[in-house]
Amino acid sequence: MKSKFILETFNEGYVTAKSSKGPDILFIEPTTRCNLNCKMCFRRSWSEKLGDMSEKIFNRVLDDAIECNVKFIWFAGWGEPLLNPKTCEFIEAAHERGFEIGVNTNGFLIDDDVLNNLIKFTKRVTISIDAATPETYGDIRGSDFRRLIENIKAIHKAKKESSSIYPILEFAFTIMKSNYRELIPLLKLAEQVGVGRVIVSNVIPVSRELLDECLYTVDGFNVESLVDGATFKSLETNVGVRLPEFTLKTERKCMFIENNAACITWNGNVAPCYNFLHTYTCYIYGVEKHVKQVSFGNIAEKTLGEIWNSIDYIRFRYNVRFFRFPSCSDCKFHELCDFAVSNEMDCWGNTPTCADCLYGRGIVQCPI
């Protein structure tokens, strides 16, 4: 679909919105299966069918991405991307078609073939890690921390041997009461294994037990000490650190919308962000919330360009860009409000709603 000007009424008056051919950044979910069972994972609170993206769907996505002028493709989602046996082929095919590639992985399936694929074809590899010690890592992710570190070292070694700066390595760290003291040691570890940046995000509880892990609901938590310590260690190690907010601020901003990004699930649904990728249950400031998957179409039925430029998706992006939603998280009726228990509608009549999105608050950080 060609770029065009669309004149549409958005609640008040008229707004002239220039639609793009498609997203600049595309997150492709190769699978919803995973080889780990982390205690804070969204997959613990859902009952959806597990599956792998097929070659047919991927090829359709790739063709549409070219037509839409997509620039960067992330292989990521709610499963471990490398569990799909076709993922390395998908990465190579995307690279051959001219896309820059990123992979978000837990790091445990990096054998020689995968390693060669990452070195040749990817620009960024983000490794999910929530500890700097085997004991804490085992408690959170239930797997072998030392094996993970050896795999990361192997990537760094292969980069040096090929005289390449790519892929740029990053850590993704979900910060909680049980592991926040390991953030500063993790920056030192990152320096030792060739990781250039640590992206820190708060946890969204998927069970009542995890409510006690939230740092952003704790009165008296010494955020300044944590921030100062991480900042100094970042300067000392030359490892970048991107810290989240720990309190509600006035500003709300969706990094998926700001960066012109979209997601495609393993079975072809086009979702606007990670938060709406699938249906699940979580807790927002203690309130149980049932989040329903938000999809503006399936690429088996329409092209990515048609979906991206549909009136519903344009209206949604407009509302999120200017955050035309109520501020639920700091509303005095939040614990009593029937609208707060799902994302299907808010008290302003928006459907769906981003009214209490913790990503928009910067408390939880997008993987962009």
C-alpha atoms as one frame of an Amber mdcrd trajectory, in Angstrom:
protein
   0.000   0.000   0.000   1.395   3.403  -0.977   1.926   6.140   1.634  -0.961
   8.566   1.737  -2.602  11.225   3.820  -5.607  10.034   5.782  -8.108  12.492
   7.220  -9.903  10.951  10.155 -11.906  12.209  13.132 -10.250  11.347  16.461
 -12.695  12.217  19.240 -12.281  15.990  18.860 -12.131  17.840  15.552  -9.994
  16.609  12.680  -6.421  15.455  12.654  -4.403  14.995   9.483  -2.164  11.974
   9.959   0.471  10.862   7.478   0.601   7.088   7.428   3.843   5.283   6.680
   4.087   2.236   4.446   4.764   0.134   7.523   6.819  -0.226  10.698  10.537
   0.544  10.829  11.183  -2.189  13.400   9.499  -5.588  13.329   9.539  -8.126
  16.153   9.004 -11.651  14.833   8.133 -14.418  17.290   9.601 -17.713  15.981
   8.031 -19.771  18.764   6.143 -19.663  22.039   7.981 -22.733  23.340  10.827
 -22.283  25.816  13.523 -24.456  27.351  13.391 -22.563  30.672  10.576 -21.826
  33.129  11.550 -18.538  34.776   9.513 -17.619  37.815   8.449 -14.184  36.492
   7.677 -15.202  32.885   4.334 -14.195  31.339   4.047 -17.750  30.024   3.259
 -18.894  33.583  -0.076 -17.053  33.517  -1.543 -18.037  30.170  -3.165 -21.086
  28.592  -2.585 -20.450  24.896  -1.540 -23.125  22.441   2.228 -23.383  21.970
   3.641 -23.373  18.467   6.433 -22.540  16.028   6.226 -20.068  13.163   5.987
 -21.913   9.853   8.124 -21.222   6.799   4.970 -20.175   4.943   4.100 -17.499
   7.495   7.703 -16.328   7.800   8.128 -15.961   4.042   4.913 -13.963   3.886
   6.169 -11.742   6.709   9.512 -11.243   4.966   7.883 -10.294   1.654   5.566
  -7.850   3.411   8.454  -6.390   5.433  10.310  -5.598   2.207   7.218  -3.941
   0.738   6.798  -1.894   3.931  10.460  -0.750   4.051  11.101  -2.377   7.438
  14.676  -1.638   8.503  15.357  -3.873  11.518  13.977  -7.294  12.433  14.139
  -8.695  15.949  13.717 -12.428  16.489  12.078 -12.330  19.884   8.804 -12.935
  21.683   7.357 -15.013  24.480   9.409 -18.099  23.753  13.061 -18.917  23.142
  13.601 -18.018  19.444  16.325 -20.625  18.926  13.967 -23.467  19.864  12.348
 -23.197  16.451  14.595 -25.412  14.288  14.098 -23.003  11.376  15.198 -19.832
  13.196  18.787 -19.842  11.910  17.447 -20.245   8.359  15.021 -17.379   9.012
  17.868 -15.163  10.250  20.007 -15.907   7.195  17.091 -15.311   4.833  16.282
 -11.964   6.470  19.923 -10.909   6.252  20.087 -11.859   2.570  17.040  -9.678
   1.925  18.848  -6.676   3.401  17.454  -6.406   6.930  19.507  -5.699  10.029
  18.922  -8.449  12.584  18.656  -8.723  16.361  18.036 -11.807  18.515  16.707
 -11.922  22.064  17.698 -15.219  23.684  18.255 -16.920  27.019  21.628 -18.061
  25.668  21.431 -21.814  26.252  21.049 -23.070  22.678  24.172 -21.516  21.192
  25.975 -24.417  19.543  28.579 -24.044  16.780  25.991 -23.636  14.011  24.029
 -21.014  15.929  27.242 -19.218  16.874  28.327 -19.024  13.246  24.875 -17.732
  12.286  24.925 -14.993  14.941  28.421 -13.813  13.996  27.669 -13.690  10.274
  24.183 -12.247  10.199  23.191 -10.346  13.358  23.830  -6.826  14.621  22.561
  -7.230  18.187  22.114 -10.134  20.568  20.292  -9.494  23.839  20.725 -12.188
  26.470  18.202 -12.420  29.291  20.029 -12.723  32.590  18.765 -11.823  36.040
  21.729 -12.531  38.280  25.492 -12.333  38.636  25.829 -15.510  40.710  24.886
 -19.161  40.077  22.731 -19.348  43.209  20.447 -16.426  42.365  20.299 -17.376
  38.700  19.262 -20.904  39.609  16.519 -19.612  41.887  15.063 -17.318  39.212
  15.657 -19.233  35.984  16.333 -22.742  37.226  19.293 -23.401  34.957  23.076
 -23.581  34.797  24.596 -20.110  35.152  28.138 -21.263  34.395  27.068 -22.837
  31.118  25.383 -19.571  30.111  28.545 -17.575  30.833  30.631 -20.000  28.759
  28.239 -19.518  25.838  28.526 -15.728  26.110  32.304 -15.965  26.210  32.155
 -18.105  23.068  30.286 -15.364  21.205  32.795 -12.746  22.317  35.721 -14.991
  21.313  34.202 -15.668  17.882  33.749 -11.926  17.340  37.423 -11.312  18.080
  38.538 -14.149  15.838  36.478 -12.782  12.959  37.633  -9.194  13.669  34.005
  -8.101  13.890  32.288  -5.685  16.256  29.011  -7.511  15.609  26.867  -8.724
  17.115  26.766  -6.096  19.844  26.030  -7.988  23.061  23.544  -6.785  25.677
  22.127  -8.143  28.914  18.424  -7.856  29.807  18.005  -7.827  33.594  14.626
  -8.050  35.363  15.182  -6.346  38.688  13.419  -7.608  41.825  13.827  -7.638
  45.585  15.609 -10.982  45.340  18.289  -9.850  42.871  18.713  -6.053  42.878
  21.973  -6.327  44.810  23.430  -8.255  41.864  23.012  -5.434  39.347  26.346
  -3.773  40.119  28.291  -7.074  40.101  26.554  -7.855  36.796  28.063  -4.728
  35.227  31.496  -5.999  36.208  30.671  -9.423  34.788  29.439  -7.807  31.559
  32.809  -6.096  31.152  34.600  -9.428  31.595  32.555 -11.306  28.970  32.327
  -8.584  26.327  28.788  -7.337  26.932  28.403  -3.641  26.164  25.100  -2.695
  27.818  22.667  -3.823  30.494  18.971  -3.035  30.039  17.200  -3.092  33.400
  13.451  -3.561  33.752  11.127  -3.952  36.702   9.031  -7.078  37.041   5.329
  -7.330  36.195   3.984  -9.929  38.653   2.141 -12.839  37.049   1.180 -14.344
  40.411   0.293 -13.061  43.868   3.544 -14.553  45.179   5.532 -12.241  42.898
   3.858  -9.112  44.276   6.469  -9.096  47.022   9.244  -8.934  44.390   8.219
  -5.489  43.092  10.656  -2.711  43.996   8.476   0.077  42.585   5.776  -0.500
  45.212   8.177  -0.495  48.190   8.120   2.572  50.437  11.589   3.567  51.549
  13.492   1.587  48.917  16.786   3.409  48.390  16.528   4.042  44.650  19.176
   6.771  44.756  21.778   4.401  46.142  21.024   1.828  43.452  21.098   4.400
  40.651  24.295   6.042  41.910  26.034   2.701  42.343  25.050   1.512  38.870
  26.068   4.830  37.332  29.524   4.774  38.916  30.076   1.137  37.975  28.979
   1.916  34.404  31.608   4.655  34.166  34.233   2.387  35.721  33.559  -0.564
  33.409  32.474   1.342  30.291  29.374  -0.872  30.204  26.226   1.121  29.512
  23.226   0.728  31.791  19.635   1.698  31.002  17.693   1.978  34.249  13.902
   2.005  34.628  11.752   4.361  36.651  10.790   3.239  40.151   8.005   5.763
  40.780   5.104   7.008  38.682   5.992  10.101  36.664   3.691  12.452  34.777
   5.169  11.640  31.373   3.904   8.571  29.550   5.575   7.316  26.384   5.351
   4.072  24.426   8.715   3.161  22.935   7.064   0.793  20.449   5.015   3.662
  19.038   7.862   6.179  19.276  10.152   3.817  17.349   7.528   2.848  14.770
   7.602  -0.815  15.792   5.186  -3.739  15.556   5.124  -7.416  16.544   4.063
 -10.553  14.703   3.215 -13.640  16.727   4.225 -17.161  15.752   0.842 -17.693
  14.056   0.777 -14.388  12.169  -1.173 -11.985  14.381   0.020  -8.376  14.183
   0.212  -6.885  17.684   1.297  -3.341  18.573   3.688  -4.255  21.412   5.032
  -6.911  23.772   2.409  -6.111  26.400  -0.434  -7.104  24.071   1.323  -9.999
  22.349  -0.764 -12.709  24.046  -3.563 -13.177  26.580  -2.422 -13.495  30.191
  -3.040 -12.423  33.789  -0.845 -10.064  35.804  -0.990  -7.704  38.770  -0.697
  -3.916  38.386  -0.075  -2.242  41.730  -1.799  -5.155  43.432  -4.869  -5.274
  41.165  -5.384  -8.516  39.252  -5.588  -7.663  35.551  -6.657  -9.871  32.658
  -4.834  -8.731  29.543  -6.375  -9.827  26.277  -4.235 -10.163  23.154  -4.581
  -7.157  20.847  -4.268  -7.923  17.143  -5.129  -5.655  14.238  -5.109  -8.504
  11.724  -3.344 -11.667  10.616  -0.821 -11.659   7.793  -2.378 -14.855   6.412
  -5.462 -12.777   5.607  -4.083  -9.292   4.903  -0.683  -7.820   4.102   1.357
  -6.120   6.793   0.906  -2.832   4.946  -2.884  -3.201   4.895  -2.948  -3.984
   8.599  -0.542  -1.172   9.511  -2.580   1.365   7.548  -6.003   0.205   8.731
  -8.077   2.904  10.416  -8.219   0.990  13.711  -4.432   0.616  13.910  -3.819
   4.253  12.902  -6.315   5.433  15.529  -4.649   3.246  18.159  -1.162   4.595
  17.364  -2.474   8.146  17.469  -4.062   7.625  20.885  -0.891   6.046  22.252
   1.420   8.674  20.725  -0.430  11.388  22.644  -1.493   9.039  25.467  -5.151
   9.855  25.255  -5.939   7.425  28.069  -6.803   7.977  31.736  -3.991   7.515
  34.238  -5.206   4.422  36.067  -2.124   3.489  38.081  -2.257   6.610  40.267
  -6.050   6.996  40.278  -7.590   6.903  43.753 -10.227   4.474  42.462  -7.706
   2.050  40.929  -8.295  -0.718  43.463 -12.085  -0.414  43.147 -12.567   0.289
  39.449 -14.094  -2.387  37.229 -12.240  -0.970  34.215  -8.862  -1.661  35.874
  -9.290  -5.440  35.758  -8.744  -5.755  31.980  -7.320  -3.925  28.963 -10.553
  -4.145  26.980 -11.987  -0.711  27.863 -11.241   2.266  30.104 -13.462   4.942
  31.664 -12.873   7.222  28.659 -14.290   4.613  26.288 -11.000   3.535  24.668
 -10.961  -0.038  23.319  -8.362  -1.449  23.850  -6.745   0.674  26.534  -3.167
   1.387  27.640  -4.353   3.321  30.693  -2.170   1.572  33.278   0.659   0.319
  31.053   3.877   0.093  33.067   5.904   0.149  29.845   4.442   3.563  29.081
   5.527   4.731  32.535   9.100   3.528  32.016   8.803   1.217  35.026   9.045
  -1.742  32.682  11.382  -1.206  29.727  10.749  -2.215  26.140  13.427  -4.361
  24.481  14.126  -1.785  21.770
